[in-house]
Amino acid sequence: MSCSKPTKEDMAKDLIKKYMIENLNDPKSYEPISFSKLDSISVVHPVLLGWRMTHKFRAKNGFGALGIQNMEFFFDKEVTKIDNAGNL
């Protein structure tokens, strides 16, 4: 039996899912559709500043209507926390 360490991409997806459950109007309506690849952010190569990922999902808004949304997430270098998130 092997216990493989999660990839940075897996860690980012888990952080996004947790963020969505904590911040959506109706977390039970949350349905992930897709995630982009995890992209590195650097000003001058090879100085890594952090990571970026976009996420497309379906969820109910404040009026109860189901809609599709896209958000962009920025992570720290170690992908242990979301530094910023916003709608696209």
Backbone as a chain_set.jsonl record, in Angstrom:
{"seq": "MSCSKPTKEDMAKDLIKKYMIENLNDPKSYEPISFSKLDSISVVHPVLLGWRMTHKFRAKNGFGALGIQNMEFFFDKEVTKIDNAGNL", "coords": {"N": [[0.85, -1.174, 0.0], [0.647, 2.159, -0.94], [1.248, 5.485, 0.047], [0.836, 8.16, -1.558], [2.085, 11.442, -1.949], [0.037, 14.318, -2.201], [-0.303, 16.139, -5.281], [0.68, 19.513, -6.237], [-1.306, 20.562, -7.816], [-3.544, 18.99, -7.073], [-3.715, 19.816, -4.418], [-4.372, 22.52, -4.776], [-6.909, 22.301, -5.999], [-8.354, 21.125, -3.909], [-8.233, 23.198, -1.993], [-9.697, 25.146, -3.359], [-12.241, 23.927, -3.545], [-12.911, 23.789, -0.832], [-12.963, 26.551, -0.26], [-15.137, 27.304, -1.855], [-17.312, 25.957, -0.639], [-17.329, 27.265, 1.8], [-17.948, 29.885, 1.079], [-20.043, 30.24, -0.784], [-23.474, 31.202, -1.578], [-25.333, 29.127, -1.491], [-24.07, 26.429, -0.57], [-24.654, 23.686, -0.877], [-25.563, 23.458, -3.455], [-23.386, 23.543, -5.067], [-21.482, 22.558, -7.841], [-18.69, 21.353, -9.261], [-17.278, 22.081, -12.45], [-15.026, 22.426, -14.168], [-11.417, 22.709, -13.927], [-8.618, 24.782, -14.471], [-5.225, 24.214, -15.619], [-2.66, 24.29, -13.131], [-0.936, 27.214, -12.896], [2.264, 28.721, -12.77], [3.368, 31.727, -11.172], [5.511, 34.284, -11.823], [7.786, 37.019, -11.624], [10.351, 37.553, -12.537], [12.008, 35.065, -14.132], [13.919, 32.639, -12.471], [12.265, 33.213, -10.253], [9.806, 32.344, -8.168], [6.593, 33.458, -7.42], [4.096, 32.591, -6.725], [1.054, 30.728, -7.365], [-1.537, 30.133, -9.834], [-4.945, 29.432, -10.643], [-7.847, 28.737, -12.564], [-11.397, 28.281, -12.208], [-14.35, 26.693, -13.166], [-17.749, 26.508, -12.428], [-20.987, 25.369, -11.236], [-23.645, 26.805, -9.467], [-26.138, 27.914, -7.085], [-27.325, 31.255, -7.014], [-27.787, 34.223, -4.954], [-30.498, 34.603, -5.29], [-31.504, 32.155, -5.69], [-31.333, 31.082, -8.204], [-29.92, 28.825, -10.493], [-26.699, 28.969, -11.804], [-23.864, 29.298, -14.065], [-20.53, 29.936, -13.291], [-17.295, 31.55, -13.413], [-14.205, 31.592, -11.784], [-11.126, 33.003, -10.557], [-8.222, 31.981, -8.915], [-5.592, 32.67, -6.629], [-2.642, 31.417, -5.259], [-0.343, 30.803, -2.502], [3.26, 30.199, -2.545], [3.682, 27.538, -1.697], [1.27, 26.365, -2.074], [-0.604, 26.232, 0.021], [-2.507, 27.918, 0.899], [-5.154, 30.141, -0.151], [-4.468, 33.151, -1.598], [-5.844, 35.145, -2.909], [-8.997, 35.651, -4.521], [-11.329, 35.849, -7.187], [-14.064, 36.827, -9.378], [-14.291, 36.004, -12.852]], "CA": [[0.0, 0.0, 0.0], [1.467, 3.36, -1.0], [0.622, 6.755, 0.393], [1.512, 9.168, -2.364], [1.885, 12.827, -1.543], [-0.79, 15.004, -3.202], [0.387, 17.099, -6.137], [0.286, 20.908, -6.01], [-2.587, 20.742, -8.499], [-4.558, 18.401, -6.2], [-3.825, 20.683, -3.246], [-5.089, 23.72, -5.207], [-8.317, 21.934, -6.192], [-8.942, 20.935, -2.579], [-8.408, 24.523, -1.389], [-10.795, 25.81, -4.065], [-13.505, 23.304, -3.135], [-13.167, 24.236, 0.536], [-13.329, 27.964, -0.376], [-16.48, 27.402, -2.42], [-18.257, 25.518, 0.384], [-17.362, 28.282, 2.858], [-18.298, 31.226, 0.606], [-21.203, 30.314, -1.671], [-24.796, 31.441, -0.978], [-25.959, 27.818, -1.27], [-22.977, 25.463, -0.784], [-25.159, 22.367, -1.296], [-25.815, 23.488, -4.9], [-22.08, 23.622, -5.749], [-21.094, 21.475, -8.742], [-17.502, 21.684, -10.059], [-17.34, 21.724, -13.87], [-13.654, 22.238, -14.65], [-10.31, 23.454, -13.343], [-7.499, 24.944, -15.403], [-3.952, 23.727, -15.085], [-2.057, 25.18, -12.143], [0.111, 28.006, -13.556], [3.175, 29.441, -11.879], [3.42, 33.178, -11.307], [6.84, 34.803, -11.514], [8.094, 38.306, -12.231], [11.597, 37.277, -13.248], [12.304, 33.627, -14.03], [13.074, 31.6, -11.909], [11.734, 33.602, -8.937], [8.406, 31.976, -8.074], [5.807, 34.263, -6.479], [2.922, 31.834, -6.317], [0.382, 29.917, -8.368], [-2.844, 30.616, -10.277], [-5.821, 28.429, -11.259], [-9.227, 29.168, -12.765], [-12.369, 27.228, -11.898], [-15.699, 26.869, -13.682], [-18.638, 25.735, -11.573], [-22.41, 25.674, -11.229], [-24.166, 26.977, -8.103], [-27.256, 28.845, -6.975], [-26.974, 32.591, -6.544], [-28.553, 34.714, -3.814], [-31.93, 34.549, -5.599], [-31.879, 30.752, -5.857], [-31.21, 30.663, -9.604], [-28.708, 28.064, -10.779], [-25.928, 29.599, -12.867], [-22.471, 28.884, -14.258], [-19.611, 31.036, -13.011], [-15.855, 31.315, -13.523], [-13.414, 32.342, -10.808], [-9.672, 32.892, -10.619], [-7.653, 31.836, -7.576], [-4.142, 32.842, -6.504], [-2.14, 30.652, -4.117], [1.028, 31.044, -2.061], [4.262, 29.344, -3.207], [3.571, 26.141, -1.279], [-0.118, 25.973, -2.326], [-1.211, 25.871, 1.305], [-3.612, 28.837, 1.163], [-5.582, 31.026, -1.233], [-4.13, 34.543, -1.294], [-6.841, 36.04, -3.496], [-9.963, 34.986, -5.395], [-12.265, 36.788, -7.79], [-14.827, 36.398, -10.548], [-13.757, 36.324, -14.182]], "C": [[0.899, 1.241, 0.0], [0.636, 4.587, -0.661], [1.356, 7.833, -0.387], [1.126, 10.562, -1.884], [1.032, 13.524, -2.608], [0.045, 15.998, -4.011], [-0.063, 18.512, -5.787], [-1.069, 21.182, -6.663], [-3.738, 20.17, -7.658], [-4.797, 19.278, -4.975], [-4.629, 21.944, -3.589], [-6.578, 23.429, -5.373], [-9.02, 21.746, -4.85], [-9.19, 22.268, -1.881], [-9.568, 25.268, -2.041], [-12.136, 25.245, -3.612], [-13.892, 23.74, -1.723], [-13.631, 25.705, 0.539], [-14.773, 28.098, -0.852], [-17.534, 27.033, -1.366], [-18.416, 26.583, 1.471], [-17.935, 29.621, 2.403], [-19.524, 31.33, -0.301], [-22.488, 30.593, -0.902], [-25.477, 30.13, -0.618], [-24.915, 26.732, -1.553], [-23.448, 24.09, -1.255], [-25.405, 22.301, -2.797], [-24.522, 23.476, -5.723], [-21.783, 22.365, -6.556], [-19.863, 21.909, -9.543], [-17.704, 21.248, -11.504], [-15.932, 21.468, -14.392], [-12.678, 23.113, -13.869], [-9.253, 23.619, -14.437], [-6.275, 24.235, -14.84], [-3.453, 24.748, -14.07], [-0.881, 25.883, -12.816], [0.977, 28.713, -12.532], [3.126, 30.934, -12.195], [4.82, 33.622, -10.911], [7.042, 36.123, -12.239], [9.343, 38.154, -13.098], [11.9, 35.796, -13.046], [13.67, 33.457, -13.408], [12.489, 31.942, -10.545], [10.228, 33.359, -8.905], [7.701, 32.823, -7.021], [4.609, 33.496, -5.943], [2.335, 31.081, -7.493], [-0.999, 30.473, -8.658], [-3.615, 29.457, -10.898], [-7.194, 29.055, -11.448], [-10.152, 27.971, -12.553], [-13.737, 27.621, -12.434], [-16.614, 25.958, -12.873], [-20.081, 26.189, -11.742], [-22.841, 25.78, -9.766], [-25.338, 27.953, -8.137], [-26.753, 30.182, -6.454], [-27.87, 32.98, -5.372], [-30.064, 34.682, -4.025], [-32.415, 33.118, -5.815], [-31.794, 30.238, -7.277], [-29.871, 29.959, -9.812], [-27.981, 28.701, -11.957], [-24.525, 29.042, -12.936], [-21.585, 30.106, -14.067], [-18.167, 30.585, -13.22], [-15.141, 32.183, -12.503], [-11.926, 32.063, -11.014], [-9.142, 32.898, -9.189], [-6.142, 31.985, -7.63], [-3.699, 32.204, -5.187], [-0.731, 31.084, -3.747], [1.962, 30.035, -2.752], [4.087, 27.869, -2.912], [2.187, 25.553, -1.554], [-0.759, 25.446, -1.035], [-2.372, 26.807, 1.655], [-3.914, 29.646, -0.101], [-5.262, 32.455, -0.803], [-5.187, 35.516, -1.798], [-7.749, 35.218, -4.401], [-10.908, 36.038, -5.946], [-12.946, 36.2, -9.007], [-14.112, 36.799, -11.828], [-14.871, 36.887, -15.041]], "O": [[1.798, 1.364, 0.832], [-0.529, 4.697, -1.041], [2.374, 8.356, 0.066], [-0.007, 10.812, -1.472], [1.277, 13.341, -3.801], [0.974, 16.616, -3.492], [-1.078, 18.69, -5.113], [-1.88, 21.94, -6.13], [-4.79, 20.799, -7.544], [-5.936, 19.462, -4.545], [-5.463, 22.386, -2.799], [-7.417, 24.218, -4.937], [-10.164, 22.169, -4.684], [-10.231, 22.455, -1.251], [-10.336, 25.945, -1.356], [-13.064, 26.002, -3.326], [-15.058, 24.025, -1.451], [-14.571, 26.061, 1.249], [-15.538, 28.903, -0.32], [-18.539, 27.731, -1.225], [-19.511, 26.778, 1.999], [-18.366, 30.418, 3.236], [-19.993, 32.44, -0.555], [-22.592, 30.267, 0.28], [-26.121, 30.024, 0.426], [-24.879, 26.178, -2.652], [-22.714, 23.398, -1.962], [-25.454, 21.21, -3.365], [-24.573, 23.406, -6.951], [-21.825, 21.252, -6.031], [-19.984, 22.758, -10.426], [-18.24, 20.17, -11.759], [-15.667, 20.423, -14.988], [-13.054, 24.106, -13.246], [-9.022, 22.706, -15.229], [-6.298, 23.722, -13.722], [-3.789, 25.93, -14.148], [0.064, 25.229, -13.257], [0.474, 29.241, -11.54], [2.876, 31.341, -13.33], [5.264, 33.366, -9.791], [6.528, 36.319, -13.34], [9.369, 38.582, -14.252], [12.032, 35.333, -11.913], [14.575, 34.164, -13.853], [12.24, 31.037, -9.748], [9.465, 34.085, -9.541], [8.146, 32.902, -5.875], [4.164, 33.738, -4.821], [3.014, 30.825, -8.488], [-1.571, 31.194, -7.84], [-3.042, 28.61, -11.583], [-7.657, 29.815, -10.598], [-9.751, 26.816, -12.698], [-14.223, 28.727, -12.193], [-16.304, 24.787, -12.655], [-20.358, 27.245, -12.311], [-22.457, 24.959, -8.932], [-25.505, 28.714, -9.089], [-25.886, 30.246, -5.584], [-28.623, 32.152, -4.86], [-30.827, 34.727, -3.061], [-33.593, 32.891, -6.091], [-32.141, 29.088, -7.542], [-28.828, 30.436, -9.365], [-28.589, 28.945, -12.999], [-24.048, 28.4, -12.001], [-21.855, 31.175, -14.613], [-17.865, 29.392, -13.206], [-15.437, 33.371, -12.372], [-11.532, 31.035, -11.566], [-9.556, 33.709, -8.361], [-5.489, 31.496, -8.551], [-4.307, 32.426, -4.14], [-0.011, 31.658, -4.564], [1.504, 29.133, -3.453], [4.318, 27.032, -3.784], [1.955, 24.372, -1.296], [-1.364, 24.374, -1.007], [-3.131, 26.537, 2.585], [-3.07, 29.811, -0.982], [-5.732, 32.914, 0.239], [-5.407, 36.572, -1.206], [-7.326, 34.214, -4.975], [-11.248, 37.002, -5.26], [-12.485, 35.22, -9.592], [-13.416, 37.813, -11.873], [-14.644, 37.225, -16.203]]}, "num_chains": 1, "name": "protein.A"}
